[in-house]
């Protein structure tokens, strides 16, 4: 009897470590004519009345899906409670790179996330439906996607972060199916130039977007992140860049996301004042 009671108590505690709620939201994309799955995490005190919640979008890397963040950083469920935010993890296909492909009309993830998904989240949940209440981050391919979408849609997101982001696609013409999204580099070099984050800095004026990005010194994307940092400095674009030990690993990302959520929390609080 005592042993059964102890088991019940342990089970109750383990099920309530995170009070946040994790749901799967199916969203139809008119742009791609298909349904897309998305994880949505609401904080423990979520209510559809009285409170408008800030929203953080988290993008997965190549080979991942909408559930990837839950596996790589389960603590995001706790962070939703800690910072009282809604967290949305879209499915960006395994290798979409989060832009509207100029060579494949079935891949329009820029339109899906920045327009269709944001609109659906704001309609379905009680959100602070302005750029001051939205932020976006991601790892690897998702780091590229977060910066890409935020740079191009500064009316949608007020803050952006990236960890281990593939911010320059050009050095990797044979990797991660990028050529399927942009065309072969030898034939469609312009597509690669126009869709690499490092070439979109010209869209920034330093006034409408809070920026943080980091990368481990042992990461194969480290050089590109350094070059992005130097380019932003050269153009006097305010940003935070963090270089720390680590590689392209889950360990690095599960640590990095803590700082991204803190950065976003500061942004949300500052926006209220």
C-alpha positions in Angstrom: 0.0 0.0 0.0 2.8 2.4 0.9 4.7 1.4 -2.1 1.7 2.1 -4.3 1.2 5.5 -2.7 4.8 6.5 -3.3 4.5 5.4 -7.0 1.3 7.6 -7.4 3.1 10.6 -5.8 6.2 10.1 -8.0 3.9 9.8 -11.1 2.0 13.0 -10.1 5.2 15.0 -9.6 6.8 13.8 -12.9 3.7 14.7 -14.8 3.6 18.2 -13.4 7.3 19.2 -13.7 6.1 21.4 -16.5 2.7 23.0 -16.1 2.7 24.4 -19.6 0.5 22.7 -22.2 1.9 21.2 -25.4 -0.5 20.9 -28.4 -0.2 20.2 -32.1 -1.8 22.7 -34.3 -2.6 21.8 -37.9 -2.5 24.8 -40.2 -3.5 24.7 -43.9 -1.1 26.5 -46.2 -2.9 28.0 -49.2 0.5 28.9 -50.7 1.6 25.3 -50.7 -1.8 23.6 -50.8 -1.1 21.3 -47.8 -1.6 21.0 -44.1 1.4 21.7 -41.8 1.9 20.6 -38.2 3.2 22.9 -35.6 3.9 22.5 -31.9 2.3 25.2 -29.7 3.3 25.5 -26.0 1.1 27.7 -23.8 2.2 28.7 -20.3 0.6 27.3 -17.2 -1.6 30.4 -16.6 -2.7 30.7 -20.2 -6.2 32.2 -20.5 -8.1 33.5 -23.5 -9.3 36.4 -21.4 -7.7 39.5 -20.2 -4.1 38.7 -21.1 -2.4 39.1 -24.5 0.6 36.8 -24.6 3.9 37.4 -26.4 4.9 34.7 -28.9 8.3 33.1 -29.6 8.7 31.1 -32.8 11.5 28.5 -32.8 12.7 27.0 -36.1 14.3 23.6 -36.4 17.4 22.6 -38.4 17.9 20.5 -41.5 16.5 17.0 -41.1 14.2 18.0 -38.3 10.5 18.6 -37.9 8.0 20.4 -35.7 8.8 18.2 -32.8 12.6 18.7 -33.0 12.8 21.4 -30.4 11.0 19.3 -27.8 13.7 16.6 -28.2 16.7 18.9 -28.3 15.7 21.3 -25.5 12.8 19.9 -23.4 13.3 22.8 -21.1 11.4 25.1 -23.5 8.3 23.9 -21.8 9.6 25.3 -18.5 10.7 28.5 -20.3 7.1 29.1 -21.5 6.1 29.2 -17.9 9.1 31.2 -16.7 8.6 33.9 -19.2 4.8 33.6 -19.6 5.1 33.3 -23.4 3.6 31.1 -26.1 6.2 29.1 -28.0 5.5 28.0 -31.5 7.6 25.4 -33.3 6.6 25.1 -37.0 7.4 22.3 -39.3 9.8 23.7 -41.9 10.2 20.5 -43.9 13.5 18.8 -43.6 15.4 21.1 -45.9 13.2 24.1 -46.8 15.7 26.7 -45.6 12.6 28.8 -44.8 12.4 30.8 -48.0 10.1 30.7 -50.9 12.0 28.5 -53.4 12.5 30.2 -56.7 12.8 26.8 -58.4 10.2 24.7 -56.6 6.7 26.2 -56.2 5.8 23.6 -53.6 8.3 25.1 -51.1 7.0 28.4 -49.9 7.9 28.4 -46.2 8.7 32.1 -46.1 5.1 32.8 -47.0 3.8 30.0 -44.7 5.5 31.1 -41.5 5.6 34.9 -41.9 2.0 35.2 -43.2 -0.2 32.1 -42.9 1.1 30.7 -39.6 1.4 34.1 -37.8 -2.1 34.9 -38.8 -3.4 31.6 -37.6 -1.7 31.8 -34.3 -3.0 35.3 -33.6 -6.5 34.1 -34.6 -6.4 30.9 -32.5 -4.6 32.2 -29.4 -4.8 35.3 -27.2 -1.6 36.9 -28.4 0.0 40.3 -28.5 -0.6 40.5 -32.2 2.1 43.1 -33.1 5.8 43.0 -33.8 6.5 44.1 -30.3 5.0 40.9 -29.1 6.8 38.5 -31.5 10.3 37.1 -31.6 11.9 34.3 -33.7 14.9 32.1 -33.3 16.3 28.8 -34.5 19.3 26.5 -34.8 21.4 25.7 -37.9 19.0 25.9 -40.9 16.5 27.4 -38.4 19.1 30.0 -37.4 19.4 31.0 -41.1 15.6 30.9 -41.3 15.0 33.1 -38.3 17.4 35.8 -39.5 16.1 35.5 -43.1 12.5 35.9 -42.1 13.1 38.7 -39.6 15.4 40.7 -41.9 12.8 40.5 -44.7 9.7 41.0 -42.5 10.6 43.6 -39.9 6.9 44.5 -39.7 6.2 41.0 -38.3 9.0 40.4 -35.8 10.5 42.8 -33.4 13.4 40.6 -32.2 15.4 37.8 -33.7 18.1 35.4 -32.6 20.1 32.6 -34.3 22.3 29.8 -32.9 24.8 28.1 -35.2 23.0 29.6 -38.1 24.0 28.8 -41.7 24.0 32.5 -42.6 26.0 32.1 -45.8 24.8 29.3 -48.1 27.3 29.8 -50.9 30.2 27.8 -49.4 27.9 24.7 -49.3 26.7 24.1 -52.9 26.4 20.3 -52.4 25.0 20.1 -48.8 21.6 19.8 -47.2 19.6 19.8 -50.4 20.1 23.6 -50.8 20.5 23.1 -54.5 17.0 21.6 -54.6 15.6 24.9 -53.2 17.8 27.3 -55.1 19.0 25.5 -58.2 22.5 24.3 -58.9 25.0 27.0 -57.9 26.8 27.0 -61.2 23.6 27.8 -63.1 21.6 29.8 -60.5 24.3 31.7 -58.6 22.0 34.7 -58.3 19.5 32.7 -56.2 22.2 31.8 -53.8 23.4 35.4 -53.5 19.9 36.7 -52.9 18.8 34.2 -50.3 21.9 34.1 -48.1 21.3 36.0 -44.9 24.7 37.6 -45.0 23.7 39.4 -48.2 20.4 40.8 -46.7 22.1 43.2 -44.2 21.2 46.0 -46.5 17.6 45.6 -45.4 18.5 46.8 -41.9 18.6 50.3 -40.6 19.4 49.5 -37.0 16.1 50.9 -35.7 13.4 48.3 -36.2 14.8 44.9 -35.1 16.6 43.6 -32.0 19.3 41.1 -33.1 21.2 38.4 -31.2 23.2 35.5 -32.7 25.8 33.1 -31.5 28.0 30.3 -32.7 30.4 27.8 -31.3 34.1 28.2 -32.2 34.2 24.6 -33.4 31.2 24.9 -35.6 31.5 24.7 -39.4 29.3 27.8 -39.7 31.5 29.8 -37.3 33.4 31.7 -40.0 30.2 32.8 -41.7 28.8 34.1 -38.4 32.0 36.0 -37.7 31.7 37.6 -41.2 28.1 38.5 -40.5 29.1 40.1 -37.2 31.8 42.1 -38.9 29.4 43.2 -41.7 26.9 44.5 -39.1 29.6 46.3 -37.2 30.8 47.9 -40.5 27.3 49.2 -41.2 26.7 50.3 -37.6 23.8 47.9 -37.1 23.3 47.3 -33.3 23.3 43.7 -32.4 24.6 41.2 -29.9 27.0 38.5 -31.1 28.3 35.7 -28.8 31.2 33.4 -29.5 31.5 30.5 -27.1 33.1 27.1 -26.9 31.2 24.3 -28.7 30.2 22.8 -32.0 27.2 22.0 -34.0 25.5 20.0 -31.3 22.4 19.5 -29.3 24.4 20.3 -26.1 25.3 23.7 -27.6 21.7 24.5 -28.6 20.0 23.4 -25.4 22.4 25.8 -23.6 22.0 28.6 -26.1 18.2 28.7 -26.0 18.3 29.9 -22.4 20.0 33.1 -23.4 17.7 33.6 -26.4 14.6 33.4 -24.2 16.2 35.9 -21.7 17.1 38.2 -24.6 13.5 38.0 -25.9 12.1 38.6 -22.4 14.1 41.8 -22.1 12.8 42.9 -25.5 9.2 42.2 -24.5 9.6 44.1 -21.2 11.3 47.0 -22.9 8.5 47.2 -25.5 5.9 47.6 -22.8 7.6 50.8 -21.5 
